[in-house]
Structures are given as structure tokens and as C-alpha cells.
Amino acid sequence: MNDWYDLTNSLDTNVPPLDEVSRTRIEKRIRAALPRRKKHRWLIAAIAAVLVLTACGYAVATGQFSQWFRQVAEDPAEPEASEELLVGIGTVIGQSQTADGVTMTLHGTIWDGNTMLLSLTLTGEDIPSCLWERVGAKGSWLRQSETEMRKALSVQSPHMTEEEIDQMVDAIWKDLVRFSHLEITGTRDDETGSCYLLVKDESRCSLYESNELVLHLENLEFHDMTIAGPFEFTFTAQQKDATVRYTGRTLLAHREGYDIYVTGAEVSPFHAKITYELSVPLPEGQYDSEAIHSATVTDRIRVNGEEYRPANSWGGTIEQDEDGYIRGSAYTGSFDRIVDPTQVEALRIGGIWLELDTLMKGPST
């Protein structure tokens, strides 16, 4: 038994986390590491099985995501308690770049379909002494890569020439960069002296699904210094849907001349959303959209008796079909802490608490 432990400990396996694990690849590495004598198939298979199990639990065991994203953990005092939830929507990236004596490392990203968060670390002799502060980021952006943009345009508009695609990409790229608004927070790690950056981007669309992305950071303005950069990372964020969905039709509120019914709800780790409809058709254009919006504002959730509210604004959509029926949606901004969607009990809509058990839980697809 001691020989078995010595063997496993001496192997240079460098087991990667989660999706990168391959039994076949691990077995090949074990075969190469074993001494050049008869190699027992049962021993190779046993060691590989242990390493596969170890790798599958790697992210949870090391607590890497809860360290990278401790600012949004359910309990900042015990961030490791949120590790499994963070891993569920996380992607390990692990890229580093150095400019002007400062090394920036993009550890990973978490994405719930609406809010993307990226964790980075600054190391070096000349780094900011930030404790907790918002960081200016003029000229910084997070966008779909130019390669992906060209690919999408060629599929959507096969009649376009290469020159026309070049012109279109140039115009789109400039607009996307100009309207990219990243929210960046800097915190200091007292143990290592490093500066952690949490980058937030909210798109409310499927822009990032299966797409190659580019994060460009330059002119990062802290209270005591500016880091010019630039730093640029190209990566792909894996889509891992953790949204819990509800369907049904439950009365939300009575209004003069009509009732408002909630027809569905979605809760993700950082967001909540409802869909609704009015009970009767209204004359086209003759309805008070502001009154409807105020009645459907979704501004809070309740989790195990505790209320959460978004860290920023909320919004919604409203439309009228040809028969005069009004339908719409209302969504929260992102919450400042991650929540377990399966533990959300109720949503506050227009000042009224909607218990989710009045709806039917649907598949998380």
C-alpha cells in the first residue's frame, strides 16, 4: 500500500480540473511515468480512476472559484460555502500578460446568461494599494472577437463580399467598443499583497454563447496610480445554464379595467425575471405603459426568509399584439451576491410578493 501511495505521489500528473479530464489521456501519462518493466493493466486502471475522481472534484476541493470571486459569495466571511454554485457557472481560463512590470492574470469567468464576471489579479512591484474601490477603465471593453464577428456576418449575409464584410466589421467594432461599459472593482489580498480585479459586464442577450471573446483593459485608473497596459485576453466562456424556470398563470394585481397575471418566472444565480399579461385587450396605443411598468417592477427576491435586492437598476419590455392584448417582461438588475436559484421562495413585483410555489417549476433548459 505504501508503494502505491509513493507511486501516485511521484507521478507528474498535473491533473486539470473538470471538463479537461480524460481517462484515456491520464492512462497514457501513467504508462509513460511507470518504470520500464511489466506494467500491470489493473494498476494503471486503478490509478487512473483515482485521478479522474480527484480531477472531477478539483475545483471544489481547492476552492479556487470562491477565492477568485469572494466579493460575490453568498457569505463573504465563508466564501468557500459558495464554491459548488460558482463552479456550476464557471470557466477556468488561466492566462497571464505582463506590461510595464505589472503582470495581469485572468483566472476565470462566471456567467449566468445575463451577467458575466471575470476575476483578474495584478502582481508586481508597482501595483496599486487598493483596499476596495471602483476602477476607471477608459478605452477598455469586452466584446465578441473579430473572427467570430466575421463568421457570423458571412453566415447571416452570404451575398456580402469580403470588402463589404471588412467595412461592416469595422463599423460594428467601433460601435461595440464605444458602447462597452465595464464595471471594475479592485480589492487587495492582505495575504499575498496582490490586487484583485472583478470585472462585470451585463448584456442581457446571448452574445457570449459559444463565442470567442476578447477582454481588452487599458488605462486602469486607481485612486493612487494608473496602469496603462494594454492587456488583452482572448477566451471562450462555456455556457452552463443554472436558471430555474416556472410556468403557469397566477393573479398578481387588480387594476381599473383589467387584471395583471404572471405567466412565468426565471431565477438565475444573479438575476430574476417574470413574464406577464393583461386580462383583457385594450385599444391600440391607449394604455398607460408607465402604470403597467410600475406594477410589474421586479426589485427583490426572498431566499430562505432573507431578502435580496439588485445592486443596480431593473427594467422590462412591453408589447401589444394585433388583438390588443398586452404582454411583457420585467427583470432585476444583477444581485451583488450569488444566490442558489433552487432556494428562491418569492419575487417582489410592484410591491407585491409572488410566492413561486403558485407557479409550476419547469425544466432548466
Residue, then its C-alpha position, 0 to 999 in steps of 0.5 A: m500500500n505504501d508503494w502505491y501511495d509513493l507511486t501516485n505521489s511521484l507521478d507528474t500528473n498535473v491533473p486539470p480540473l473538470d471538463e479537461v479530464s480524460r481517462t484515456r489521456i491520464e492512462k497514457r501519462i501513467r504508462a509513460a511515468l511507470p518504470r520500464r518493466k511489466k506494467h500491470r493493466w489493473l494498476i494503471a486502471a486503478i490509478a487512473a480512476v483515482l485521478v479522474l475522481t480527484a480531477c472531477g472534484y478539483a475545483v471544489a476541493t481547492g476552492q479556487f472559484s470562491q477565492w477568485f470571486r469572494q466579493v460575490a459569495e453568498d457569505p463573504a466571511e465563508p466564501e468557500a460555502s459558495e464554491e459548488l454554485l460558482v463552479g456550476i457557472g464557471t470557466v477556468i481560463g488561466q492566462s497571464q500578460t505582463a506590461d510595464g512590470v505589472t503582470m495581469t492574470l485572468h483566472g476565470t469567468i462566471w456567467d449566468g446568461n445575463t451577467m458575466l464576471l471575470s476575476l483578474t489579479l495584478t502582481g508586481e512591484d508597482i501595483p496599486s494599494c487598493l483596499w476596495e474601490r471602483v476602477g476607471a477603465k477608459g478605452s477598455w471593453l469586452r466584446q465578441s472577437e473579430t473572427e467570430m464577428r466575421k463568421a457570423l456576418s458571412v453566415q447571416s449575409p452570404h451575398m456580402t463580399e469580403e470588402e463589404i464584410d471588412q467595412m461592416v466589421d469595422a463599423i460594428w467594432k467601433d460601435l461595440v467598443r464605444f458602447s462597452h461599459l465595464e464595471i471594475t472593482g479592485t480589492r487587495d489580498d492582505e495575504t499575498g499583497s496582490c490586487y484583485l480585479l472583478v470585472k462585470d459586464e451585463s448584456r442581457c442577450s446571448l452574445y457570449e454563447s459559444n463565442e470567442l471573446v476578447l477582454h481588452l483593459e487599458n488605462l486602469e485608473f486607481h485612486d493612487m496610480t494608473i496602469a496603462g497596459p494594454f492587456e488583452f485576453t482572448f477566451t471562450a466562456q462555456q455556457k452552463d445554464a443554472t436558471v430555474r424556470y416556472t410556468g403557469r398563470t397566477l393573479l398578481a394585481h387588480r387594476e381599473g379595467y383589467d387584471i395583471y397575471v404572471t405567466g412565468a418566472e426565471v431565477s438565475p444565480f444573479h438575476a430574476k425575471i417574470t413574464y406577464e399579461l393583461s386580462v383583457p385587450l385594450p385599444e391600440g396605443q391607449y394604455d398607460s405603459e408607465a402604470i403597467h411598468s410600475a406594477t410589474v417592477t421586479d426589485r427583490i427576491r426572498v431566499n430562505g426568509e432573507e431578502y435580496r435586492p439588485a445592486n443596480s437598476w431593473g427594467g422590462t419590455i412591453e408589447q401589444d399584439e394585433d388583438g390588443y392584448i398586452r404582454g411583457s417582461a420585467y427583470t432585476g438588475s444583477f444581485d451583488r451576491i450569488v444566490d442558489p436559484t433552487q432556494v428562491e421562495a418569492l419575487r417582489i413585483g410592484g410591491i407585491w410578493l409572488e410566492l413561486d410555489t403558485l407557479m409550476k417549476g419547469p425544466s432548466t433548459 
